[in-house]
Structure formats: structure tokens, C-alpha cells
Amino acid sequence: MSVGTLIPVEEYLRTSYHPDREYRDGVVTERNVGDEVHSLLQIRLGSYVDQRRRQWQIVAFTEFRIRVRENWYPIPDVCVYTLPRPAGGFSTKMPLLWIEILSHDDRMVEVWQKAKDLVECGVPYVWIIEPNTLESQLMTPSGGPNQVPGKTLQIPGTPIVIPLLEVMAE
């Protein structure tokens, strides 16, 4: 990821970036842009979850700025909120599920640290997916990263079950 110059959060929030960039403690960083497999998984996951929004009583977003703490606005590939949906141009409400799809240039140590930081800020489930193999890991307040068995994520206490093989077959 390349790092820009320090800017105030107000400037970041009123600026449009293409592709969008994350903001952390005055630093604007480029997100690693995925390739075809990353993009395909992202759109299919978003679609799969969105098709079940009424049944699961959720709303899903892709590439949605979220204020997880003061001066930190990361952007998930896909995120899932329980209802009611967040309002405004960015959310200060933590999603139930934060999905990070790995890109070529991602360094696992950085992805794991980001996931750990997100959990510490109140995101209960951070799901990290390798798009070529569909192997995945889950970070939660009780630990992680833990392998997700059977390429299927199940969120305890909810009807949410996301089988990656089925998602990609649709």
C-alpha cells in the first residue's frame, strides 16, 4: 500500500478517491485492488447475502466507509449489518460481519493485524478469504485467526450461513 501525506479527517471525508482509500490517523492509504477472481467473489458474496436480507434481517454493503474509531475509516470488501441499517455517508455503527478478500499485494501479517484491530474496535466477526482457494479464516473477540471449516461461515445465534462453494456456483 502506498502512503500519502497527512491530512485532516474532514478533508478525507469530503474527498472522493478512485478507487476509494482508507484513512487512519491522518494517513490516506490506497487499498490493494483485486484482480478478476477477487472482484468476482466480492460481487457474488454481496449478491448472495443481499438475496437473503429479509430472511436474515440484515443489510449488506460493498466498499463502504466505516468509522471504527476516531481517525480510522477502513473500507471492507463486503460488510453485513443487522437491522436497522446505518444512516449517512459513512457508518459509525459496527457491522456484524466484516469481509476482507485477499489481493495479490496483501501481506498476511498486516491483514491479521487489521482484523485484530477491527475486533478490538467492536466488529464481532472479521472473515478473511483467499479468493483462489476459498480457504478462509475468522477473527473474533474470542480469538483467531481460526480456519473456517468446510468453506462455510456460520454466525452463531443468527440464521447466517455462507457456503463459499455455493456462492461461487451461483
N, C-alpha and C positions, 0 to 999 in steps of 0.2 A: 504494500500500500504506500502510496506517496503521501507526504505530509505537506500541507500548505502553511501559510503564515497564521499567527494568532489573530483571531477576530472575535469581537463580542458576540454573544449568543443572539442578540437582537438582529445583528446583520445576517447571521446564518439563517435564522428563521424567515427573514424576508427575501432571501436569495433563492432562486431556482437553479439547481445544478442538473446537468445532463451528462451522464447518469447522476442520480442523486448521491449525495455524500453524507457521511456520518459526521457528528460533531461531538468532541469530548474535550472538555476543559480548555476551550479556546482554539483547539486544533481541528481543522476540517480535513477529513481523510477520504480518499477515494475508496470505494468498495471494489473488491475483486469482482469483475464482471464474469459471469459464467458463459460457458460455451453452449452448444446446441442441447446436449444432454441435461445440463443444469437448467436451462430455460424450459425444456420440455417437462421435466419433473416439477418445476415451480408452477407452471400453468396447470398441470394435471392435479397436483396437490390442492391448489387453490380451488379448482373446479370441483374436485371430489368433496372437499369439505363444504363448499358453498351449496352443493346439491343436497346436503344433509342438514342445512342450517335450521330448518324448522324442527326436524326430529330431534336434533341435539340442542336446540335453543342457544345457538351461537351465531356469531358473525365472523367472517374471515376477511383478511386484508393481505395484499401483497405489497411489499416495499413501502411500508407505512412508517413515517417518523413517529418515534415514541420517546417521550421524556421519561427516562427511568430514574433519573435523579437530577438535581441541579447541575447544569452544564454538561449533560450527557444525553445525546439524542441518537441512539443507534437505530438501524433500519433492518428489520428481519426480512428474509425472503418471503415468508408467509407467517402470519400470526392469527391466532384464534382467540376471540373474546367471548365470555359468557355475556348474555344479555343483562342489562341494557347495553347497547353499543356505545362506544366512546363518541363524544361530540367534538367538533372543531377540526382545525387543520392538522393537528397532531394530538396524540393522546398522552395523558398523564396517568391513565389507568393501566395497570399491568395486564398484559394478555394472560390467559390461562396457558396457552401454548405458543412458544416462540420456535420457529423452524429456520435453521441455517442449513442451506445446501452448499456443500463444499465446492470450491472452484479450484482450478489448477494452482493458482498462486497462494492459496491459503496455507498457512503454517499451523499445524495441529495445536502446538503449544499456545498460540495466540487465540485460536478458536476455543479451546478449552478454557482459557483464562477469561475470555469474553463471556462464555456460558456461565462460568462460576460467578463472575461479577453480576450478570443478569439475575441469577438466582438470589444472590445476596441483596439485590435491589427489589426483590419481590416477585419475580417471574417464577411460578411454580414448576414449569416444565420447559426445558430447552432441549430440542431434538436436533441433533446434528446428523445429516445424511450425506453419504458418499453417493453421488448420482449414478456412477457407472456400475457399482456392485449392489446398490441399495442396502448396504450394510449401514447400520446407524447406532448412535449412542444417545443416551438420555442423561441429562444433568438435572438433578432435583435438590431440594433442600436437605434431603437425607443422604445425598452423595452423588457420585458419578465422576467421570463419565462411565455409564454402565451400558453394555451391549443390549440392544433391543432384540429379543429373540424372535425368530420366525419372520423377520422383516415386517412386523406388525406392531404398531404402537397402540396401547390401550391406556387410557387415562382413568385411573381408579376413581370410583364414585361418580362416574359420568357414563353416558352411553357411547362416548367417543372411542371408536376403533378404526385405525387407519392402516389397512394392509397394503404395503407398497407395491407388491406384485399385482394386486388388483387395480390399484391406482394407475399403474403404467400400462395395464392391459386395456383400460377403457379407451 
